[in-house]
């Protein structure tokens, strides 16, 4: 999967790896997979590591992990992120677009430091989206990218919301929505737009 064409802070990722390369990487990651929890500080120190730190406003959960090394996404980490970003109303777990994680990582790099993103909403199942759409006065899109695992609503404690918005807009990596009253910024990997 590629995001480098739109966001320049992430190295170019191959779109169609060869079968041999895929098998070799899979074997290497499988062998390393059992040591991942013990090796997290070592992984995070690698220059090609991409990591995120998230807290969830509704579940109270926290998660800090390396989700990719160089060109390789770490399947165990992606699974943990999918579970963390589940529909907090229904408990349904969706598949989150890894490019969304790359977009968050780029926002982190743009802001500097190691911010904890507070998640307001990640994946949203169609039933939840429909219910929220009917109870929120039209503030929820009928065909929301949250249902495709391509959108997230976030904020960072102690950072002005406008700074988070401006960092996201500077990347030109997809949609950016600014919700000052509700205190969150919407990011998605859809077409370039802002509101």
C-alpha positions as CSV (number, residue, x, y, z in Angstrom):
1,X,0.0,0.0,0.0
2,X,1.2,3.5,-0.8
3,X,0.7,6.8,0.8
4,X,4.1,8.3,-0.2
5,X,2.6,9.8,-3.3
6,X,0.5,12.1,-1.2
7,X,2.4,12.4,2.0
8,X,6.2,12.9,1.9
9,X,7.1,11.9,5.5
10,X,6.6,8.2,4.8
11,X,9.0,6.2,2.6
12,X,7.6,4.8,-0.6
13,X,5.8,1.5,0.0
14,X,5.6,-1.1,-2.7
15,X,2.1,-1.7,-4.1
16,X,2.7,-5.2,-5.5
17,X,5.5,-7.1,-3.8
18,X,6.9,-10.2,-5.6
19,X,5.8,-13.6,-4.3
20,X,9.3,-14.4,-3.2
21,X,9.7,-11.1,-1.3
22,X,6.2,-11.6,0.2
23,X,7.1,-15.1,1.5
24,X,10.5,-14.0,2.8
25,X,9.0,-11.0,4.7
26,X,6.2,-13.1,6.0
27,X,8.6,-15.7,7.4
28,X,10.9,-13.0,8.9
29,X,7.9,-11.3,10.6
30,X,6.4,-14.7,11.8
31,X,9.7,-15.6,13.4
32,X,10.0,-12.1,15.1
33,X,6.3,-12.0,16.0
34,X,6.6,-14.0,19.2
35,X,9.3,-11.6,20.4
36,X,7.4,-8.4,19.6
37,X,6.1,-7.5,23.1
38,X,9.6,-8.0,24.5
39,X,11.3,-6.1,21.7
40,X,9.1,-3.0,21.5
41,X,11.7,-0.6,22.8
42,X,14.3,-2.0,20.4
43,X,11.8,-1.8,17.5
44,X,10.8,1.7,18.4
45,X,14.5,2.7,18.3
46,X,14.9,1.6,14.7
47,X,15.1,4.5,12.2
48,X,12.6,2.8,9.9
49,X,10.0,2.2,12.7
50,X,6.6,3.8,12.5
51,X,4.8,4.0,15.8
52,X,1.6,5.4,17.3
53,X,0.4,6.1,20.9
54,X,-3.4,6.2,21.3
55,X,-5.9,6.6,24.1
56,X,-9.6,6.0,23.6
57,X,-12.0,8.7,25.0
58,X,-14.9,6.2,25.3
59,X,-13.3,2.9,26.4
60,X,-10.4,4.4,28.5
61,X,-8.0,2.0,26.8
62,X,-4.4,3.0,25.8
63,X,-2.2,1.5,23.2
64,X,1.4,2.4,22.2
65,X,3.1,0.3,19.5
66,X,5.2,0.0,16.5
67,X,3.0,-0.9,13.5
68,X,5.5,-0.9,10.7
69,X,9.2,-1.4,10.0
70,X,10.4,0.0,6.7
71,X,8.1,-1.3,3.9
72,X,6.5,-3.9,6.2
73,X,3.4,-3.5,8.2
74,X,3.4,-5.7,11.3
75,X,0.3,-8.0,11.2
76,X,0.0,-8.4,15.0
77,X,0.2,-4.6,15.4
78,X,-2.4,-4.1,12.7
79,X,-4.7,-6.6,14.5
80,X,-4.3,-4.8,17.8
81,X,-5.0,-1.4,16.2
82,X,-8.2,-2.9,14.5
83,X,-9.4,-4.1,17.9
84,X,-8.5,-0.8,19.6
85,X,-10.4,1.2,17.0
86,X,-13.5,-1.0,17.0
87,X,-17.0,0.5,17.0
88,X,-17.2,1.4,20.7
89,X,-21.0,1.2,20.5
90,X,-21.4,-2.3,19.1
91,X,-18.0,-3.8,19.8
92,X,-17.7,-4.8,16.1
93,X,-14.1,-4.9,14.9
94,X,-13.5,-3.6,11.4
95,X,-10.4,-3.5,9.2
96,X,-8.6,-0.1,9.4
97,X,-6.8,1.1,6.3
98,X,-3.0,1.1,7.2
99,X,-2.6,4.3,5.3
100,X,-4.7,5.9,8.0
101,X,-2.0,4.9,10.5
102,X,0.7,6.4,8.2
103,X,-1.3,9.6,8.0
104,X,-1.4,9.7,11.9
105,X,2.3,9.0,12.0
106,X,3.0,11.9,9.6
107,X,0.9,14.2,11.7
108,X,2.9,13.1,14.7
109,X,6.2,13.9,12.8
110,X,4.8,17.2,11.7
111,X,4.0,18.2,15.3
112,X,7.2,16.8,16.7
113,X,7.6,14.7,19.8
114,X,5.5,11.7,20.8
115,X,1.9,12.9,21.2
116,X,-0.8,10.6,22.4
117,X,-3.8,10.8,20.0
118,X,-7.1,10.7,21.9
119,X,-9.5,8.8,19.7
120,X,-13.1,9.9,19.6
121,X,-14.2,7.5,16.9
122,X,-12.5,5.0,14.7
123,X,-14.4,2.2,12.9
124,X,-18.1,2.5,12.8
125,X,-20.4,-0.3,11.6
126,X,-23.3,0.6,9.3
127,X,-25.9,0.1,12.0
128,X,-24.1,2.5,14.4
129,X,-23.6,5.0,11.6
130,X,-27.3,4.9,10.7
131,X,-28.3,5.4,14.4
132,X,-25.9,8.3,14.9
133,X,-27.1,9.9,11.6
134,X,-30.7,9.9,12.8
135,X,-29.8,11.2,16.3
136,X,-27.1,13.7,15.6
137,X,-29.0,16.2,13.5
138,X,-27.3,15.3,10.2
139,X,-23.8,15.6,11.5
140,X,-22.9,12.1,10.3
141,X,-22.4,11.3,6.7
142,X,-24.6,8.6,5.2
143,X,-21.7,7.0,3.4
144,X,-19.1,7.7,6.2
145,X,-15.5,6.6,5.6
146,X,-15.6,5.4,9.2
147,X,-17.6,2.4,7.9
148,X,-14.7,1.6,5.6
149,X,-12.0,1.9,8.2
150,X,-10.6,5.0,6.4
151,X,-11.5,7.7,9.0
152,X,-10.7,8.6,12.5
153,X,-11.7,11.5,14.8
154,X,-9.0,12.6,17.2
155,X,-7.6,15.3,19.5
156,X,-4.4,15.8,21.5
157,X,-4.7,16.9,25.1
158,X,-2.9,20.2,25.7
159,X,-2.6,21.0,22.0
160,X,-4.8,23.6,20.5
161,X,-7.2,21.9,18.1
162,X,-6.3,24.4,15.3
163,X,-2.7,23.2,15.5
164,X,-3.7,19.6,15.0
165,X,-5.9,20.6,12.1
166,X,-3.2,22.7,10.5
167,X,-0.7,19.9,10.7
168,X,-3.1,17.5,9.0
169,X,-4.0,20.0,6.3
170,X,-0.3,20.6,5.5
171,X,0.1,16.9,4.6
172,X,-2.5,16.9,1.9
173,X,-3.2,13.3,2.7
174,X,-7.0,13.1,2.5
175,X,-10.0,14.7,4.2
176,X,-9.6,17.0,7.2
177,X,-12.7,18.1,9.2
178,X,-12.5,20.7,12.0
179,X,-15.1,20.4,14.7
180,X,-14.2,23.1,17.2
181,X,-17.4,22.8,19.2
182,X,-17.1,19.0,19.6
183,X,-13.3,19.3,20.1
184,X,-12.0,16.9,17.5
185,X,-10.4,16.8,14.1
186,X,-11.6,14.3,11.5
187,X,-8.9,12.7,9.3
188,X,-9.5,10.3,6.5
189,X,-7.7,8.7,3.5
190,X,-10.4,9.7,1.1
191,X,-10.1,12.4,-1.5
192,X,-8.4,15.7,-0.6
193,X,-10.9,18.1,0.9
194,X,-11.5,20.1,4.1
195,X,-14.4,21.5,6.0
